[in-house]
Amino acid sequence: MRSFSQLGVKELRYVELDEALRRLEAGVKPLNVVEEAAVEEAAGRVLASEVEAPHDLPRLDVAHFDGYAVRSVDASSPSKLLKLAERSVVKRGEACFVATGQPLPEGADAVVELESVELVNGGVLVHRVAKPWLNVTRRGSDLKAGAIVAERGRRLGPRDVKALLALGVSRVRVYARPKVLVAPTGDEFVEDPSKDTHTPFARKVLEAGGAVVEAGHPISDSVEEAVDALAQGLESFDAVFTIGGASIGPRDVMWEAALRLGAAPLFRGVKVVPGRVTSCAILGGKPIVLLPGHVQSLLVGLCFIALPALRALSTGSATPLRPLGVVELASVPEFKGFEGFKRVVFVKLMAPGLAEALAGDSSMIGPIALSDGFVVLEPGRRSRSACFYRPFEVYGP
């Protein structure tokens, strides 16, 4: 058996995640392609320029409820009988019906809700005191003209679509979606592609991350064939993601294939478990990302390396995965080996802010399927507090 020092080109030289992202950002050539998209179709796209509110929202003072617009001075005490007006101006001693969201008539500065009025002899009997701006949404109280509604680099979601349409924004400038290839490796998948369940998973994660993804044919455990597959992929796509064949065994040929093709190594392994063999090389500014074959390792590689690589292609910034908050673990798992590495642990939320670690090695799907997300434990720490992640690309909205 070969010693670690005899591994040569396959030898793993782990780097910190932060350093891996720094190298990605420096090595990946952004597409720098901007296009316009209809706001209705823009969910999931990344903004290429910030969007400002073109006007105040609401544009005028509007009624918060259905009711009667009045002058507050005329309803300063309960049981006031006001004359019913049916015009756009409320004069002294008058009240005018307004619907929710309707601008206040001139002269009015309050709206008395329907529950507090009674129609009597053609007039409006007000049963409550109406202070100035009662039940009124003031002009610009929601958004001021010029306010930044969505910043550059933001991935738009349904809430953004709603906000932009409410402001009358119909089109936005977005980055073009990177076109990427994802392919499994291994003779077993060449012989029977139906055994490959990793690629559909990775494809959906990358699509949710904003890419146009094509699933490639399985790549055999031949260095020469792997070189050809990578070369063909880079001719047509902005990035190539391979699954499996990333470690140091005799059938792990992808790193050697990438280097033989002429790609420059960015990093060979990252200091996180599972997912430590995730690696990346670069050719012509296009990343070749080698993802591990165990499912938990694959998920970690996708979240912490592949998705930032997509963002680097789109925007030039390899933005890291962001935690949702901090949770307390009911107990801290015991780990052996790989001191100095971050640990990703899948967890089930037991109560708000409290989580239970799910046991299982990196080949097991159960901890992923049963989890609400995962935590990242910093090396050398026994604290029960940990950052909690639930990336929508994996777990959905």
C-alpha positions in Angstrom: 0.0 0.0 0.0 1.3 3.5 -0.9 2.0 5.9 1.9 0.4 9.3 2.0 3.6 10.9 0.8 3.6 8.7 -2.3 0.2 9.9 -3.5 1.8 12.5 -5.6 -0.7 14.5 -7.7 -3.7 13.3 -5.7 -2.4 14.4 -2.3 -4.9 16.4 -0.3 -3.7 19.8 0.9 -6.6 21.1 2.9 -7.4 24.8 3.1 -9.8 26.7 5.3 -13.3 27.4 3.8 -12.6 31.1 3.9 -9.4 30.7 1.9 -11.2 28.4 -0.6 -13.8 31.1 -1.2 -11.1 33.7 -1.5 -9.4 31.6 -4.2 -12.7 31.0 -6.0 -13.4 34.7 -6.1 -9.9 35.5 -7.4 -9.8 32.7 -10.0 -13.3 32.5 -11.4 -14.0 34.9 -14.3 -17.4 36.5 -14.0 -19.7 36.2 -16.9 -20.5 39.9 -16.8 -23.6 39.3 -18.8 -26.6 41.4 -17.8 -30.1 41.1 -19.2 -33.6 42.4 -18.5 -36.3 40.3 -17.0 -40.0 40.8 -16.3 -40.5 41.2 -12.6 -43.2 38.5 -12.7 -40.6 36.0 -14.0 -37.6 37.3 -11.9 -37.9 35.1 -8.8 -34.6 33.2 -8.4 -32.7 35.7 -10.5 -29.8 37.8 -9.2 -30.1 41.6 -9.4 -27.4 43.3 -11.5 -28.2 46.8 -10.1 -30.0 48.1 -7.1 -33.7 49.1 -7.4 -34.9 52.3 -5.8 -38.5 53.1 -5.0 -39.6 55.4 -7.9 -42.1 57.2 -5.7 -43.6 57.2 -2.2 -45.6 54.2 -1.1 -48.4 54.9 -0.6 -48.4 57.8 -3.0 -51.1 59.6 -0.9 -52.7 59.3 2.5 -55.0 56.3 2.2 -57.7 54.6 4.3 -56.5 51.6 6.3 -60.0 50.2 6.7 -63.4 50.6 5.0 -65.0 53.5 6.9 -66.0 57.1 6.8 -63.4 59.9 6.2 -63.9 62.8 8.6 -62.2 65.8 9.9 -60.9 64.8 13.4 -62.0 68.2 14.8 -65.6 67.2 14.0 -65.3 63.9 15.8 -63.4 65.0 18.9 -66.1 63.5 21.1 -68.3 60.4 20.7 -71.9 60.4 19.4 -71.4 63.0 16.8 -73.9 63.1 13.9 -72.3 64.2 10.7 -73.8 64.9 7.3 -73.2 62.3 4.7 -71.1 63.7 1.8 -70.8 62.0 -1.6 -68.0 64.0 -3.1 -64.2 64.1 -3.0 -64.0 67.0 -0.5 -65.0 66.7 3.2 -66.2 70.0 4.6 -67.0 70.9 8.2 -69.5 68.6 9.8 -69.3 66.0 7.0 -68.3 62.4 6.5 -67.6 60.5 3.3 -67.4 56.8 2.7 -63.9 55.4 1.7 -62.8 51.9 0.9 -59.6 50.3 2.1 -56.6 51.7 0.3 -58.6 54.6 -1.2 -57.0 58.1 -0.9 -58.6 60.4 1.7 -60.9 63.1 0.4 -59.5 66.6 0.6 -60.1 68.0 4.1 -60.3 64.7 5.9 -57.6 63.6 8.3 -59.1 60.5 9.9 -61.2 57.4 9.0 -63.7 56.0 11.4 -64.1 52.2 10.9 -67.6 50.9 9.9 -68.0 49.1 13.3 -68.0 52.5 15.0 -70.6 54.3 12.9 -74.3 54.1 12.4 -76.3 55.6 9.5 -79.2 57.6 11.0 -81.7 59.8 9.1 -79.3 60.2 6.1 -76.4 61.1 8.4 -73.4 59.3 10.0 -73.5 58.9 13.7 -69.9 58.5 15.0 -69.6 56.5 18.2 -65.9 57.1 18.9 -63.4 59.8 19.2 -61.4 60.2 15.9 -57.9 61.6 16.6 -55.9 63.0 13.7 -54.8 60.2 11.3 -56.9 57.5 12.9 -56.9 54.5 10.5 -54.9 56.4 7.9 -51.7 55.0 6.2 -49.7 58.2 5.6 -48.1 59.0 2.3 -44.5 57.5 2.2 -45.0 55.7 5.5 -44.3 52.3 3.8 -41.5 53.3 1.5 -40.0 56.7 0.6 -39.1 57.7 -2.9 -35.5 56.8 -3.5 -35.3 54.1 -0.8 -33.3 51.1 -1.9 -35.8 48.3 -2.2 -33.5 45.6 -3.5 -29.7 45.7 -3.5 -27.3 44.5 -6.2 -26.5 40.9 -5.9 -29.8 40.0 -4.2 -31.5 36.8 -5.3 -35.0 37.8 -5.8 -37.8 35.9 -4.1 -41.6 36.1 -4.2 -41.6 38.9 -1.6 -39.4 41.0 -3.9 -41.7 40.4 -6.8 -44.6 41.7 -4.8 -42.8 44.8 -3.5 -41.5 45.7 -7.0 -44.9 45.3 -8.6 -46.5 47.3 -5.8 -44.1 50.1 -6.8 -45.0 49.9 -10.5 -41.6 48.4 -11.4 -42.2 46.0 -14.3 -38.6 45.0 -15.4 -35.3 44.6 -13.6 -31.7 44.1 -14.7 -30.4 40.7 -13.7 -27.3 38.6 -14.2 -27.4 35.9 -16.8 -27.7 32.4 -15.4 -24.5 30.4 -15.5 -24.8 27.3 -17.7 -23.2 24.4 -15.9 -22.7 20.7 -16.4 -23.0 18.2 -13.6 -21.9 14.6 -14.1 -21.4 11.5 -11.9 -18.2 9.5 -12.1 -17.6 5.8 -11.8 -17.7 2.7 -14.0 -20.7 1.5 -12.1 -22.8 4.4 -13.4 -21.5 4.1 -16.9 -22.7 0.5 -16.9 -26.1 1.4 -15.2 -26.9 5.1 -15.1 -30.1 4.3 -13.2 -28.0 3.7 -10.1 -27.1 7.4 -10.0 -29.3 9.2 -7.5 -26.7 12.0 -6.7 -27.0 13.9 -10.0 -30.7 14.7 -9.8 -30.2 16.0 -6.3 -27.2 18.1 -7.2 -29.0 19.4 -10.3 -31.9 20.7 -8.3 -29.6 22.3 -5.7 -27.6 24.1 -8.5 -30.8 25.1 -10.3 -32.2 26.6 -7.1 -28.8 28.4 -6.8 -29.5 30.2 -10.1 -27.8 28.0 -12.7 -29.1 26.5 -16.0 -28.0 22.9 -15.4 -27.5 20.0 -17.8 -26.9 16.5 -16.5 -24.0 14.9 -18.3 -23.2 11.3 -19.1 -21.4 9.3 -16.4 -17.6 9.6 -16.6 -15.6 6.4 -16.4 -12.7 5.7 -14.0 -10.3 6.3 -16.9 -8.0 9.4 -16.6 -8.0 9.7 -20.4 -11.8 9.5 -20.7 -12.2 11.9 -17.8 -9.9 14.4 -19.5 -12.0 14.2 -22.6 -15.2 14.6 -20.7 -14.0 17.7 -18.8 -12.7 19.2 -22.1 -16.0 18.7 -23.8 -17.9 20.1 -20.9 -15.8 23.3 -20.7 -16.3 23.9 -24.4 -20.1 24.3 -23.9 -20.5 25.3 -20.3 -19.4 28.0 -17.8 -18.5 25.4 -15.2 -18.3 21.6 -14.7 -19.3 19.9 -11.5 -18.4 16.2 -11.1 -19.6 13.9 -8.4 -17.3 11.2 -7.0 -13.8 10.3 -8.0 -12.5 13.1 -6.0 -10.5 11.3 -3.3 -7.1 9.5 -3.4 -8.0 5.9 -4.3 -6.9 4.2 -7.5 -10.3 4.9 -9.1 -10.4 8.5 -8.0 -9.1 10.1 -11.3 -10.9 13.5 -11.5 -8.1 15.6 -9.9 -5.5 14.1 -12.1 -7.7 14.5 -15.1 -8.3 18.2 -14.4 -4.5 18.9 -14.1 -3.7 16.9 -17.2 -6.2 19.1 -19.1 -4.2 22.1 -18.0 -6.4 23.4 -15.3 -4.7 25.3 -12.5 -5.4 24.0 -9.0 -7.3 26.4 -6.7 -7.5 24.1 -3.7 -7.2 20.4 -3.1 -9.6 19.7 -0.2 -11.2 21.9 2.5 -11.1 21.8 6.3 -14.7 20.6 6.8 -16.1 17.2 7.6 -18.0 15.8 5.9 -17.0 17.2 2.5 -13.3 17.5 3.0 -12.2 16.1 -0.4 -14.2 18.8 -2.3 -11.7 20.4 -4.6 -11.5 22.9 -7.4 -9.3 23.7 -10.4 -9.7 26.5 -12.9 -9.3 26.7 -16.7 -9.8 29.9 -18.6 -11.7 31.3 -15.7 -14.1 28.4 -15.6 -14.3 26.3 -12.4 -14.0 22.5 -12.3 -15.5 21.6 -9.0 -14.9 18.0 -7.7 -17.7 17.0 -5.3 -17.5 14.0 -3.0 -19.4 10.8 -3.6 -20.9 10.3 -0.1 -24.3 12.1 0.1 -23.6 14.1 3.2 -20.2 15.1 1.8 -21.9 16.0 -1.5 -24.4 18.2 0.3 -21.7 20.1 2.2 -19.6 20.5 -1.0 -22.6 21.9 -2.8 -23.5 24.4 -0.1 -20.1 25.6 0.9 -18.2 25.5 -2.5 -20.5 24.9 -5.5 -23.1 27.5 -4.7 -20.5 30.2 -4.0 -18.8 29.2 -7.3 -22.1 30.0 -9.1 -22.3 33.3 -7.3 -18.7 34.1 -8.4 -19.7 33.3 -12.0 -22.8 35.5 -11.8 -21.7 38.5 -9.7 -17.9 38.2 -9.2 -18.4 37.6 -5.5 -18.2 34.1 -3.9 -20.7 34.9 -1.2 -20.6 32.3 1.6 -23.6 30.5 2.9 -25.2 32.5 5.7 -26.6 31.0 9.0 -30.1 31.6 10.0 -29.1 32.0 13.7 -27.7 30.1 16.6 -29.2 27.0 18.3 -28.3 25.1 21.4 -27.5 21.4 20.9 -29.1 19.0 23.4 -25.7 17.2 23.4 -22.4 17.6 21.6 -21.4 14.6 19.4 -18.0 13.0 19.9 -15.6 13.1 17.0 -12.4 11.3 16.2 -9.7 12.5 13.8 -9.4 15.6 11.7 -8.7 18.0 14.5 -8.7 21.5 13.2 -11.6 20.8 10.8 -15.1 22.3 11.0 -17.8 19.8 11.6 -21.2 19.8 9.9 -23.9 18.1 11.9 -27.4 17.5 10.7 -30.0 18.4 13.4 -33.7 18.1 14.2 -35.2 21.1 16.0 -36.8 20.1 19.3 -38.0 23.5 20.3 -37.3 27.1 19.3 -33.5 27.5 19.7 -32.9 23.9 20.7 -31.7 21.1 18.4 -30.9 17.4 18.5 -27.9 16.1 16.6 -28.7 13.2 14.2 -26.2 10.4 14.1 -25.0 8.7 10.9 -21.9 8.5 8.8 -21.4 10.6 5.6 -22.9 7.9 3.3 -26.3 8.0 5.1 -29.3 9.9 3.7 -31.4 9.4 6.8 -29.8 12.3 8.8 -30.4 14.6 5.8 -34.0 13.5 5.2 -35.0 13.8 8.8 -33.2 17.0 9.5 -34.5 20.6 9.7 -31.0 21.9 8.8 -27.5 21.6 10.0 -25.0 23.3 12.3 -21.3 24.0 11.9 -19.1 23.2 14.9 -15.9 25.1 15.1 -12.7 23.1 15.6 -11.6 22.6 19.2 -14.8 23.9 20.7 -17.1 22.0 23.1 -19.8 24.7 23.2 -23.3 23.6 22.7 -24.1 26.8 20.8 -23.6 26.6 17.1 -24.6 28.5 13.9 -27.7 26.9 12.3 -28.1 26.7 8.5 -31.1 25.8 6.4 -30.2 26.7 2.8 -33.3 27.0 0.7 -31.5 25.4 -2.3 -31.5 22.1 -0.3 -34.5 22.4 2.1 -36.8 24.5 0.0 -38.6 27.6 1.2 
